[in-house]
Amino acid sequence: MAEANKYEAVIGLEIHAQLATNSKLFCGDATRFGAAPNTHISPITMGHPGTLPKTNKKAVEYAIKMGIACESTIEQNNYFARKNYFYPDLPKGYQISQHTTPLCVGGKVAIQLNGQTSYVQLNRIHLEEDAGKSIHDISPTDTCIDLNRAGTPLIEMVTEPCLHSAEEAFQYVTEVRKLVRWLGICDGNMEEGSLRCDANISVRLKGLTTLGTKVEVKNLNSIRNIKKAIEFEIERLIGLVESGETIIQQTRSFDANNDTTFAIRDKEDANDYRYFPDPDLAPFHITEEYINTIKATLPALPQQLKSAWKSSLGLSDYDVDQITENKEESEFFANWIQTTKHYKAAVNWILGPIREYLHETGLTYTELHTSISQLNDLLDLVESNQLSFANATGKVFRGIVGTNIEALQFAQDHQLIQNNSTDTINQWVEQVLNAHPEKVAAYKKGKKGLMGVFIGEVKKISKGQADPKITTQILEKKLV
C-alpha cells in the first residue's frame, strides 16, 4: 500500500537458544529431545522443597563462547535471580534467570543485505532455564504437561530495537542459527524448539525518533514464519494508524495456516517480576584467564574466513558465502587449499559434485578427507584438459573415492583421457560431417543450434575422448 512509504518499522528480536549440554542448567537431568513425557525429571526439576540447584559450568562456558563470537563484553561478576511469573509448566512457580548482570553485554551480529554488510546491535545475552511444555491437542478437556524441557539451559539474545524490515530480521536469525551451530553450542533445530524467536514490532512516521506502541509475536518456530509474521504485523499496524485506531500493546501468536497473527493477551506497559538474587545459588566470578581459555578454543568464525578467503584466494562474495554455510564443509575446504592452488575449482567441486555425492551416500566430509590427494589429481587432469569436467565428476571421482586407485590410472583404464590431437579430432569431425550432409546444409542456412548435435556426434564416435574445445574450434572452421 502506498501509505506504507510514510512509515518506518522498528523491530527488536529475542532469540532463545537451547544449549547443547548433556544435563540441565541446575541439575543432572538429561536434556535429550524426544524422550517419553516426564522421564527426564527429578526432585530439582519438580521444584520440591529443600532441593538445592547447582550451576552447570558447561552452560556458562557455552554462553561465554557466544558472547565472544558476538564481540560482547563478558560480565565477570554474575549471579542468578528468581523471576516471579507463573508458568504452568515450571513447577517451582518462578524462573531462574539473569537480570541485573547479564553474562554478556552489548555486541553485534553481521548480516548481509543487498550485497552490503551491516550489523545488528545486541543489548545482552543472558542465561536462564527453559520452561516445560504445555500440550493442548491431546485431550479435548485437559492441558497436558511435559516437564522434560523444564530446566534446560538457554541463552536469550536480545537485540536493540535496530531492525527495520522483515528481511533484516530474516537474515539476522539465519546468521544466529549458523553461528550457534558453528560454535557447537546449539543444534539450531527450530522445529524441535531448540531455537525460538519472539519479535517486538512497532511503526512510526519516518523522521520520528520516538518509538510507537509495540506488539510482541511469540514463539516463532521457523525463519520463514518470522519473516511472514513481521511482514503481516507491519502492514496491520500501519493500517490501524491510517484508519485512526489505537494500537494496543499485545502479545500475539502466528497462524502458519493463513500467515496471519492473532492476539493472545493484552499486555501492561511493564511487568513487575520482583527479581531478587536466588538464595540457593552462589554468585560466580568469571576470571580473565577463564575467558582467554575459552577464546583460545573458538574456531575461526564465518566472517573471518570470508574476509581472509576473499583477499588471499581471490574468491567472489558468492563463493565465500556458500563455502562458509557449513562448518564441516569450511574445514574441508581449508584443509584442501593447503595442497592445491586451484582455489576456484575446489569451490566448484564442493558446491557441485561433492555436495551431491555426500547427500546421496550419507557420508560426511570427515570420511571424505582421505580423498583430498585424489581430488588434487582430478583437478590437475581437468585443468590440463586431459579429462573433461563431466567425466571427472561423473565417472572418475565416483570410481576412485574411498579406494587407493589413482585418478589417472582409472581414467586410462576406462578410456576417459581426452585426445588433444588436432589431426585425430579433425578425422572424427570429418566422419560426422560426411555422415550428416543434410544437417550441414541446414546449419549453413542458419540453424546454428545444430552445433550441439555435431559436438555430440563427435563425442559419441570418440567415446568421449575428443577435447570439446578443440572439437568446437574445428567445427566452426569447417562449417563457415
Secondary structure, 3 states (H helix, E strand, C coil): CHHHHHEEEEEEEEEEEECCCCECCCCCCECCCCCCCCCCCCCCCCCCCCCCCCCCHHHHHHHHHHHHHCCCEECCEECCEEECCCCCCCCCCCEEECCCCCCEECCEEEEEECCEEEEEEEEEEEEEECCCEEECCCCCCCCEEECCCCCCEEEEEEECCCECCHHHHHHHHHHHHHHHHHHCCCCCCCCCCCEEEEEEEEEEECCCCCCCCCEEEEEECCHHHHHHHHHHHHHHHHHHHHCCCCCCCEEEEEECCCCEEEEEEECCCCCCCCCEECCCCCCEECCHHHHHHHHHHCCCCHHHHHHHHHHHHCCCHHHHHHHCCCHHHHHHHHHHCCCCCCHHHHHHHHHHHHHHHHHHHCCCHHHHHHHHHHHHHHHHHHHCCCCCHHHHHHHHHHHHCCCCCCHHHHHHHCCCCCECCHHHHHHHHHHHHHHCHHHHHHHHCCCHHHHHHHHHHHHHHCCCCECHHHHHHHHHHHCC
